[in-house]
Amino acid sequence: MAKQFKEYPLDLNRIPAHIAFIMDGNGRWAKKRMMPRTFGHHEGTKTIRTLALEANALGVKAMTVYAFSTENFKRDASEVDYIFKLPKEFFDAYLKELIENNVQIMAIGHLDRAPKETQDLIREGMRQTAHNTGIKLVFAFIYGGRDEIVEAAKKVAVDVKEGKVDVDQIDEDYFASKLMTAGLPEIDLMVRSSGEYRLSNFLLWQLSYSEFIFEDMYWPDFDEKELHKCIYIYQQRQRRFGGVIK
Ligand code: FPP
């Protein structure tokens, strides 16, 4: 039985299939506590675990988190190095529990541009959970939305060049099958923490019809109740997908 918060009663038959999070505000959360920015990222990993387990219990099929963007390389090397060490911290602390809860780890982005140890760790996490059938926890790691679209366009071009597809046959489904998210459910809900109102190059194609929620709370403060609140808000929205309400 999934948990309920009385302030945010959820209709368990209308749980979003796929929720995407822009995990923002780790640095400011730490600064407010006179701590280094990296401590905010450390605390942020705890939030990923909490939300993934609760989303799984609610029947969410996939949860994608923006862990590192193609633009994040502009940060100080020491911070970038720290973020690349987070997968170890995360898997050491939580992989066992995630496996017990049937969570499947996945990644989108240019994992091959990460240090070898980071790549190996994430790949090992994916390997150990590949057959799990619960929520798919997708790390967008060295990910950029425009980059993903360009990469997909290149794959389509190769198919055309090799005669695998006619230009006239290329439609949205065909194009989407070349994206890094191929096979994942459509994203119903996108949540960004920390009071910033931007997409920051996240899942540009996939968010076309998603509902957006921007919360003021910093990412390390997000908890189960906040997740329920976001899903509750989502359930009050009328989705029209370009049509009209009948
Ligand atoms: C933005 O906060 C957050 C990030 C750049 C993501 C940090 C990554 C994680 C919490 C998890 C990575 C975990 C794994 C397992 C790959 P910010 O630094 O931009 O915050 P600010 O806007 O307050 O400075």
Boltz pocket constraint, residues with backbone or C-beta under 6 A from the ligand:
constraints:
  - pocket:
      binder: B
      contacts: [[A, 23], [A, 24], [A, 25], [A, 26], [A, 27], [A, 28], [A, 29], [A, 37], [A, 40], [A, 41], [A, 42], [A, 44], [A, 45], [A, 66], [A, 67], [A, 68], [A, 72], [A, 83], [A, 86], [A, 87], [A, 90], [A, 139], [A, 141], [A, 194]]
      max_distance: 6.0
